[in-house]
Amino acid sequence: MIFMKNRTINTIIEDDILYIVLSRPKVHNAFNALMIDELTDIYSSVNQMDNIRVVILKGVGKSFCAGADLNWMRDISKFTHQENVDESLKLSDCFYKIYTCKKPTIAHVHGVAIGGANGLLSACDIVACEQHTVFSLSEVKIGIVPACISPYVVKRIGEYNARETMLTGNRFDGKKAKEFGLVNFSGTPHEVDEYLEKTIASLRTSGPNAISMCKELLFSLNNEWTLEEARTKTAEMIANLRQSEEGQEGMDAFLNKRPPNWIKK
């Protein structure tokens, strides 16, 4: 195990898993400028970590994340307009780095996930929460809106679920979060651990390059390509992958009824 302590997050490497742990427990892991910078840096760096197969985001202490630190929000409200915009862009960039990470990303959520915390989890590929977690998109309650997180939350839960959750700012639990589509799985702590173990095991049996390319495919289909562009670009992608070293290994392994070389024996 490799443990690295930063000022607002800790990172732990166990085998081929990178755990990113929000570590401001006294304020329920609310994020500030420094945490945003540290999260952006680590999600940028993990793309070059060939030894990492899965990235798991979680929080230390009683909560996953209470959203933005209101003391930080109050301080930056006194900045110039351009400084406010620049600070907000850093937050948007953080969510974008998580969303475009080449590795499979998982959020393990407990306690509370308030406001901007829902941007962190929504930008991940897979989200599992403890059933008694309290969620809220509560920005309207303090006279602002969930602006920077909205692209990722709306992708997850759709427009009309977003209208209900964002306009009311109401709190809801893990079961309701699952109904909204905000999380993939909700259960007891033990059930969440079991779900994550099974999910990680499944990810480990998939080709690392194939997973990265699948994420690129999904990003492009949902954000860049027209249907006409997708017609040719998807054909090019599968042709390249069929002839790739990993693709050849995977097909040979399947035909010869043996595990591919990316599965640890």
Secondary structure, 3 states (H helix, E strand, C coil): CEEEECCCEEEEEECCEEEEEECCHHHCCCECHHHHHHHHHHHHHHHHCCCCCEEEEEECCCCCECCECHHHHHHHCCCCHHHHHHHHHHHHHHHHHHHCCCCCEEEEECCEEECCHHHHHHCCCEEEEECCCEEECCHHHHCCCCCCCHHHHHHHHCHHHHHHHHHHCCEECHHHHHHHCCCCEEECHHHHHHHHHHHHHHHHCCCHHHHHHHHHHHHHHHHCCCHHHHHHHHHHHHHHHHHCHHHHHHHHHHHCCCCCCCCCC
